[in-house]
Every structure is written in C-alpha cells, then in structure tokens.
Amino acid sequence: MNSSTVRSFICFCVLMWLLLLPQTGCKPADQSGSPATPVDQSGSSSETRPDATANKPAPKPEAPRSVPAVLSADVLRDLGPLLVPVDNPMTDEKIALGRKLYFDKRLSKDGTISCATCHDPAMAWAENRPTSKGIKGQIGKVNSPTVINAAYAKAQFWDGRAASLEEQAFGPIENPVEMGHNLDVLVAELAAISEYEEAFQKVFGTSVTKDGIGKAIATFERTVLSHNSPYDKFKAGDNGAMTESQIRGLGLFEDVGCANCHQPPLFSSYRYYNTGVGMDKEKPDEGRMAVTKKKSDLGKFRVPALREVAGTGPYFHDGSVETLEAAVELMANGGKDNPNLSGMMKAVRDENLSEQDKEDIVEFLRALSGDYPRQ
C-alpha cells in the first residue's frame, strides 16, 4: 500500500470516528420552541439537582386560568392591550381576594379607612373632596386620582413615585396620614383571620404575605376599566353617538394641542408637566422633583387620564378646581404663569379659544364617560 493510499485510509477513519462520536453540550430547544433544561456548572440538571430546600414543601404554583371576563375583546378594542406582569397573572380567585382587601377597613391602623374610602366606586373610583381624609381626621395634601384605567398607567401617583400597581398598593397603607398601618403587623393580623389565610393559600400557595397583599389588590384594580363611551362608539362608526357640540369639541381637542398630552385611547401620555396649578402657594408641592431631585421638574405632575373625567372632580393634584368647566377654562387659558410653566400650556393659550370652543371641549369630555364597574 503506497503512502497516498495510507493517508486516504487514515482520513476516512478519522471522519467516521467524528460522525459516530456521541454529542455533548447544551440541549437545543425542541420543535415546539420549549427552552432546553438548564444545566448547572457540575453538568447535572437544575431540575433534579438536590439542594437545602429539597425536603421543604414548595408553594403551590398558580394554575393557568382563562382570561378574566373583565378583559373582554370589547374592552381591549377600546383601550388597547393590557400589560399584566409575568409574575402576577390575573385569575378570578386573585381578583376576588383583591376586592376583599380593597374594601376592608382593617387595612388601616384604626379600622376606619379602606382603599375604597378615597377611591370610591360611587364617585367614579375617586373622591369628591379636594384632598383625602385619613386616620384620626388627618387631611392629606393631594387629590385622590381615580383607579379607573390605572392599570394602563406607566407609573402611579401624581408624581410617579411608584412603578407599578403592586408597588402603589403599599403606599397608602403605610402612609401615616392615610391608613397609618405597619405592613408587618398587618400581615400578622390578616394571617390570624381564617378566611384570609385560606384565600392566600388557595391563590398563592402561601400564608398571608406582604407581596401577596400588593399583588391581589393590584390584580383587582386592573379590573376597574372604563370603555364603551359615546366617543368609542363614534370612533367605531356610529356617527350619531356624539352630539354636534361633542364632535366639534373633539376636533378642537385634537387641533389646539390638548391631545398632545391627553393622548387617546386613555387620554394621557402619562408624562409630567407644569401647568402652574398650586405654584402660587407659599410652599408649592414639588411634584415630580420630589422623585427625580431635578429642579427642572419642580411643579410637574403626571397628565391625568380623562376617561370618566366628568365624574372625578374636584380637579388637579390639589383638588383646587371644583368643576369641569373651570378646569377647561384654566387649561384653555394656558395654566398659571410661573418660571417652570410647560411650553405646551403656552401653545394652547396662543390658540385664543372662544367661550363656545371651551363649551364644546367640555361636552366632548363628557362623551368620554362609558361603562365601568360600580361595586
């Protein structure tokens, strides 16, 4: 056998050995797209690797549920897709638990205040007071914004200090002027109530926890949605759903710049602007600056969403304007002058809206009242 033949034979043997060699390494996703089983540094599966908690009972995972009826196709058509946190899926059982917590005055230190006290379903999930009254008759500094469609907000509270509904739920409970409770104490108190303990076990597979309280209340609040308004019907093709005045008001709302901040379908961009409201006080509310610490954010507050606005007065972060007509008048006139006044307000002022224009805009805003839960 000559040298050329020998080399060819060796190459053939090496090639066959490589083809028959058992494959090692990461397992690829299967045809359904499921990810591979994670592998730890030792090479054993993370699903089977023993650890210190192996003998402890694991929390019961939340079983998949159908989408709650409140998130119907009609609601999502009018309002847009609702983003729900991956770690807090909506279930009927969790909604029921959140509803019970929302209306329970035991969440306040003295048992006199519930979430519904300041965000009352009978008042469009807001309150007809300029600012809220908490435990011991204490008066807060800001107006209670409506819970309606809060599920769509990019941040919560007038100054945006809470990034989610879950985080927002804790604020009023521990605020000394509002509900004035201690969350650790509250958890222990609720855990001593068999009805709550059973509900938490059913929903979360755990005893009562702070995390569970926030998630349950937030889940219930995500069901408080308003849609099917005359505006929605008009946009869907029903030309008779709005009056002539409301149709004119819609045109003005879009043309003069109102919609730049109050963007449909929620009628808010959820950004922060200084309209001058409250800036003439001896010590103005810092607004967004309290969160960002930027002087340029002094007096800026989150743009309120306008669905159901006809029923959520008084208006603005300090509840200083009693009627919808007066609120439109203030905005149409460009807000209140101050060094940090938003350029958006100046642009609206330059439009020189007539009294009829303002009346038409008010009528249009009334067309944003639709269907929402009234428990």
Rosetta blueprint (number, residue, H / E / L):
1 M L
2 N L
3 S H
4 S H
5 T H
6 V H
7 R H
8 S H
9 F H
10 I H
11 C H
12 F H
13 C H
14 V H
15 L H
16 M H
17 W H
18 L H
19 L H
20 L H
21 L L
22 P L
23 Q L
24 T L
25 G L
26 C L
27 K L
28 P L
29 A L
30 D L
31 Q L
32 S L
33 G L
34 S L
35 P L
36 A L
37 T L
38 P L
39 V E
40 D L
41 Q L
42 S L
43 G L
44 S L
45 S E
46 S L
47 E L
48 T L
49 R L
50 P L
51 D L
52 A L
53 T L
54 A L
55 N L
56 K L
57 P L
58 A L
59 P L
60 K L
61 P L
62 E L
63 A L
64 P L
65 R L
66 S L
67 V L
68 P L
69 A L
70 V L
71 L L
72 S L
73 A H
74 D H
75 V H
76 L H
77 R H
78 D H
79 L H
80 G L
81 P L
82 L L
83 L L
84 V L
85 P L
86 V L
87 D L
88 N L
89 P L
90 M L
91 T L
92 D H
93 E H
94 K H
95 I H
96 A H
97 L H
98 G H
99 R H
100 K H
101 L H
102 Y H
103 F L
104 D L
105 K H
106 R H
107 L H
108 S L
109 K L
110 D L
111 G L
112 T L
113 I L
114 S L
115 C H
116 A H
117 T H
118 C H
119 H L
120 D E
121 P H
122 A H
123 M H
124 A L
125 W L
126 A E
127 E L
128 N L
129 R L
130 P L
131 T L
132 S L
133 K E
134 G L
135 I H
136 K H
137 G H
138 Q L
139 I E
140 G L
141 K L
142 V L
143 N L
144 S L
145 P L
146 T L
147 V L
148 I L
149 N L
150 A H
151 A H
152 Y H
153 A L
154 K L
155 A L
156 Q E
157 F L
158 W L
159 D L
160 G L
161 R L
162 A E
163 A L
164 S L
165 L H
166 E H
167 E H
168 Q H
169 A H
170 F H
171 G H
172 P H
173 I H
174 E H
175 N L
176 P L
177 V L
178 E L
179 M L
180 G L
181 H L
182 N L
183 L H
184 D H
185 V H
186 L H
187 V H
188 A H
189 E H
190 L H
191 A H
192 A L
193 I L
194 S H
195 E H
196 Y H
197 E H
198 E H
199 A H
200 F H
201 Q H
202 K H
203 V H
204 F H
205 G L
206 T L
207 S L
208 V L
209 T L
210 K H
211 D H
212 G H
213 I H
214 G H
215 K H
216 A H
217 I H
218 A H
219 T H
220 F H
221 E H
222 R L
223 T L
224 V L
225 L L
226 S L
227 H E
228 N L
229 S L
230 P H
231 Y H
232 D H
233 K H
234 F H
235 K H
236 A L
237 G L
238 D L
239 N L
240 G L
241 A L
242 M L
243 T L
244 E H
245 S H
246 Q H
247 I H
248 R H
249 G H
250 L H
251 G H
252 L H
253 F H
254 E H
255 D H
256 V L
257 G L
258 C H
259 A H
260 N H
261 C H
262 H L
263 Q L
264 P L
265 P L
266 L L
267 F L
268 S L
269 S L
270 Y L
271 R L
272 Y E
273 Y E
274 N L
275 T L
276 G L
277 V L
278 G L
279 M L
280 D L
281 K L
282 E L
283 K L
284 P L
285 D L
286 E L
287 G E
288 R L
289 M H
290 A H
291 V H
292 T H
293 K L
294 K L
295 K H
296 S H
297 D H
298 L L
299 G L
300 K E
301 F E
302 R E
303 V L
304 P L
305 A L
306 L L
307 R L
308 E L
309 V H
310 A H
311 G H
312 T L
313 G L
314 P L
315 Y E
316 F L
317 H L
318 D L
319 G L
320 S L
321 V E
322 E L
323 T L
324 L H
325 E H
326 A H
327 A H
328 V H
329 E H
330 L H
331 M H
332 A H
333 N L
334 G L
335 G L
336 K L
337 D L
338 N L
339 P L
340 N L
341 L L
342 S L
343 G H
344 M H
345 M H
346 K H
347 A H
348 V H
349 R H
350 D L
351 E L
352 N L
353 L L
354 S L
355 E H
356 Q H
357 D H
358 K H
359 E H
360 D H
361 I H
362 V H
363 E H
364 F H
365 L H
366 R H
367 A L
368 L L
369 S L
370 G L
371 D E
372 Y L
373 P L
374 R L
375 Q L
